[in-house]
Amino acid sequence: MNSDGPIGVFDSGVGGLSVWREIVRALPHEDTIYFADQQHVPYGPRGELEIRRFSDAIAHHLLERGCKAIVVACNTASAAALKHLRETLPHVPSIGMEPAVKPAAAMTRSGVVGIMATPATFQGRLFKATAGRHASGVRLINQVCDGLADHVEAGDLDGPATEALLRGFLRPILDAGADTIVLACTHYPFVIEPIRRIAGPDVAVIDPAPAIARHVRTVLAQHGLGHDTTHAGRHRFVTSGDPGRFSAAMQRLTGVHAASEAARWDGGRLEPAASHA
Ligand code: DGL
């Protein structure tokens, strides 16, 4: 691995940008390539094997583009594929999302923690292992948030339909007495404001992205893969969906205006396609 190479970051769509922006903040001298698999978003209702196949091909595509490390900026893909990526690509540092049950368990005073995630994240072994390790003595309310990632993809962050959906998801969590909520899907930090508003000031909402970015810094340092700190990071964006729509969504969500490139799925592999502004 070359320490001048970019960090590869991927998600099913725009959600992983909540992690990407923290990585850029924590590591301003690193180059990145962000990949959004918008042809297949959402991953949440899909089966483990299918998500693993997508993740595998995306990781290889990022490595072909020279990436020195892979950040799986998607809880659903981490649940389905992180272990597999580490086993099949042992020379590549791979960092994934683990639901922030540990900090939530340390923080809660009511002893009740709400977890918001996709169906596939709750079904995965990673969640069960994390919950088993860190949640003893704490009651977890696991709330499947079907359809919420689609609202974020569509740019509906605070409209009446998203608000109604959030109220429905938060009701069982709040009724159970949770004082801490974990956002265990990288799309959800983009709706953290309405979540906070509905949950009220006595409920802490945990976005794990800053902690993941710090972890990326640690892992790069451990592998001697940090970029020269005089370098100013450059960023590329690739989507298997529509590049124009990706760039518009990214600007709305992060304020960053940048061109993005297209990649096409072709028989289970990703091929570069024409780029767009
Ligand atoms: N952003 C993804 C996650 O963190 C999932 C959204 C989806 O594709 O269902 O779980």
Residues whose N, C-alpha, C, O or C-beta is under 5 A from the ligand:
A	BS01	DGL	D11 S12 G15 V41 P42 Y43 G44 A73 C74 N75 T76 T118 A149 A184 C185 T186 H187
